[in-house]
């Protein structure tokens, strides 16, 4: 019977993957939990430069792919596809893996450079609403990763970069109502490489969203482009999901998942009711009496990913389908 390590080695011969840096750790206020880059897998080896396994969870963040409706603002990994910002933020909150910050906090961001084009310089920016797709501020980066145009001779090396939160800060995202998304990336032509991570602001009052006050919007031109792209994507997305859902492929997916080390901590969300207010005031969401509140959940409604739902579905389905058939071919080869 083949071992997980032998299957993973065989995967390395078949996969075509690109990605050359990962965000391993982010520390904000001392003594608070640490954040980790979205979709970074703690089981991936960091002492090599090979495509598999060492580049599997590195993040590519390309403006062209964002504009083309392929990915969200945090990009994708080759092994998992599009990074759902809202989902990953909620997973991190549930796992108590979101570092805390205040306005002006200097964070230590540990970036692991896998090989040559994971080098610096890195630039970081901020989505204060968490996942509404609006970059609100650029952040100051000091003690940057050495490199020019994303290249250096360093490899298999960790660098601690200092990223400073702005003096004017208003994190309003996630179910907690006070989480921002930070995005860092280099300028390598094969990338850009980098990643996103959540931070929780503690020197503010958590946001309690009211639908009428949500000011996220798209221009008519962008809405029309979104509709056209989604219509184009939908048939392929439906077929990919149908193919991926066959018993044969679901069985192969279970084997593939066992090879990967990424785990998700789940916790129940509180149930909220909406107060009925007469007059012109908007209805406001409030927690029910029996809703648990652990300081991270239930303080406000999370902002939805308002972009690319169909395209994200297509991207994930495509990645899963590719993974299913790849794993199936491996199993056939080993058990034949």
Buried (B, 14 or more C-beta within 10 A) or exposed (E): EEEEEEBBBBBBEEBEBEBBBBBBBBBBBEEBBBBBBBBBBEEBEBEBBBBBBBBBBBBBBBEEBBEEBBBBBBBBBBBBBBBBBBBBBBBBBBBEBBBBBEBEBBBBBBBBBBBBBBBBBBBBBBBBBBBBBBEBBEBEBEEBBBBEEBBBEBBBBBBEBEBBBBEEBBBBBBBBBBBBBBBBBBBBEBBBBBBBBBBBBBBBEBBBBBEEEBEEEEEEEEEEBBEEBBEBBBEEBBEBBEBBBEEEBEEBBEBBEEBBEBEEEEBEBBEBEEEEEEEEEEEBBEBEEEBEEEEBBBBBBBBEBBBBEBBBBBBBBBBBBBBBBBBBEBBEEEEE
